[in-house]
Amino acid sequence: DAGVTQSPTHLIKTRGQQVTLRCSPKSGHDTVSWYQQALGQGPQFIFQYYEEEERQRGNFPDRFSGHQFPNYSSELNVNALLLGDSALYLCASSLDGREATEAFFGQGTRLTVV
Amino acid sequence: AQSVTQLGSHVSVSEGALVLLRCNYSSSVPPYLFWYVQYPNQGLQLLLKYTSAATLVKGINGFEAEFKKSETSFHLTKPSAHMSDAAEYFCAVSEAGSSNTGKLIFGQGTTLQVKP
């Protein structure tokens, strides 16, 4: 089992550009959540996808959007990048319908905006 | 609204000493509580979780945590620190109930340094 895989591992973008990050969930998982972890901070919930729909969203602007595919993989898109978007972006997968469902995290994508 | 407070952004212990990392939570409904560990340049790994069963929860790598409702705390302990325990530790909360989607609210993290 490969666990949760994210690509790319590192990315450098210029202010104003757009970026797409990708996530493949752990085998058997159907729910994908995205988190932003700024340097020295705890992860902040961006949104969660289930059955190809955004089910819950954190306090992030509309510049942050996502998608889930029929195979449960997911993408995170960020438009009009700001310097403050520089962070580690973590994808977590879980199995819906289970109480206290355990989230498995990927290694993250380190995004640097210059 | 849920929140998590980790007291002490940096904890330093000697190898073999007791590890105590503090976590207090705020939740209007019975919470689920988690401790995650993050090694440099890696994602988060679950150490243990509380799900309203036993209040003393044992996890991996010799860690355990005790849920104290009266103190709204979920402190993480390990009797004897190893050098390999040096990492960032995060406490997280999610809410129990039918609407639970597994959204996690994390604390700011505590960096554990282990001195030889």
Chai-1 contact restraints between the chains, C-beta under 6 A:
chainA,res_idxA,chainB,res_idxB,connection_type,confidence,min_distance_angstrom,max_distance_angstrom,comment,restraint_id
A,G42,B,F90,contact,1.0,0.0,6.0,A-B,restraint_1
A,G42,B,F106,contact,1.0,0.0,6.0,A-B,restraint_2
A,G42,B,G107,contact,1.0,0.0,6.0,A-B,restraint_3
A,G42,B,Q108,contact,1.0,0.0,6.0,A-B,restraint_4
A,G42,B,G109,contact,1.0,0.0,6.0,A-B,restraint_5
A,P43,B,F106,contact,1.0,0.0,6.0,A-B,restraint_6
A,F45,B,K103,contact,1.0,0.0,6.0,A-B,restraint_7
A,Q48,B,T101,contact,1.0,0.0,6.0,A-B,restraint_8
A,R55,B,T101,contact,1.0,0.0,6.0,A-B,restraint_9
A,Q56,B,T101,contact,1.0,0.0,6.0,A-B,restraint_10
A,Q56,B,K103,contact,1.0,0.0,6.0,A-B,restraint_11
A,L90,B,G43,contact,1.0,0.0,6.0,A-B,restraint_12
A,S94,B,G102,contact,1.0,0.0,6.0,A-B,restraint_13
A,A100,B,Y32,contact,1.0,0.0,6.0,A-B,restraint_14
A,A100,B,T51,contact,1.0,0.0,6.0,A-B,restraint_15
A,T101,B,G102,contact,1.0,0.0,6.0,A-B,restraint_16
A,E102,B,L46,contact,1.0,0.0,6.0,A-B,restraint_17
A,A103,B,G102,contact,1.0,0.0,6.0,A-B,restraint_18
A,F105,B,G43,contact,1.0,0.0,6.0,A-B,restraint_19
A,F105,B,L44,contact,1.0,0.0,6.0,A-B,restraint_20
A,G106,B,G43,contact,1.0,0.0,6.0,A-B,restraint_21
A,Q107,B,Q42,contact,1.0,0.0,6.0,A-B,restraint_22
A,Q107,B,G43,contact,1.0,0.0,6.0,A-B,restraint_23
A,G108,B,G43,contact,1.0,0.0,6.0,A-B,restraint_24
